[in-house]
């Protein structure tokens, strides 16, 4: 499903992989460019995100001290709920990454129905690598079309723990299994998957690539 991004934020291109998602540069300014504007969209990265550095400083320090609008832009690239992003910005500074991720989880659990709709509208359905066989593109396109027709939003799945060669099979299997859900059941499961995606994206951008990448997400 193709959805519109929040005003002022670049559209996030789809990718199957959770961690090296099609990336948007972080809006957190570096210490040498504290007045820099929001970064423009970058090309996708490849390979899994490195383990997060949970020490204070670096990306977390920049996140804690960034202007509110820059920090909010970074958070909106992790989850499309503006209230979720504003809540995390308002509770800065965070002593360490674990505290930030715990706050992100808590804010995710508190999303209203409208907040969740807003976040899901900012997601887009996953594609496959352009070099993949045409049959893979066809199968995935048909599966996404069936899902989006039934539920009215993009299929959201967190693929942490899977190898890249497993992504396509996991997405196809997930769509097939979840097509049988009732709308309320599927909305709850989508919220759970979105929470995992937001957490992983946030950990990556704050702990590992504060000036470059937002963590990948399967959509």
HELIX and SHEET records of a PDB file:
HELIX    1   1 UNK A   59  UNK A   65  1                                   7    
HELIX    2   2 UNK A   68  UNK A   76  1                                   9    
HELIX    3   3 UNK A   82  UNK A   90  1                                   9    
HELIX    4   4 UNK A   97  UNK A  109  1                                  13    
HELIX    5   5 UNK A  113  UNK A  121  1                                   9    
HELIX    6   6 UNK A  134  UNK A  151  1                                  18    
HELIX    7   7 UNK A  164  UNK A  166  5                                   3    
HELIX    8   8 UNK A  167  UNK A  178  1                                  12    
HELIX    9   9 UNK A  183  UNK A  207  1                                  25    
END                                                                             
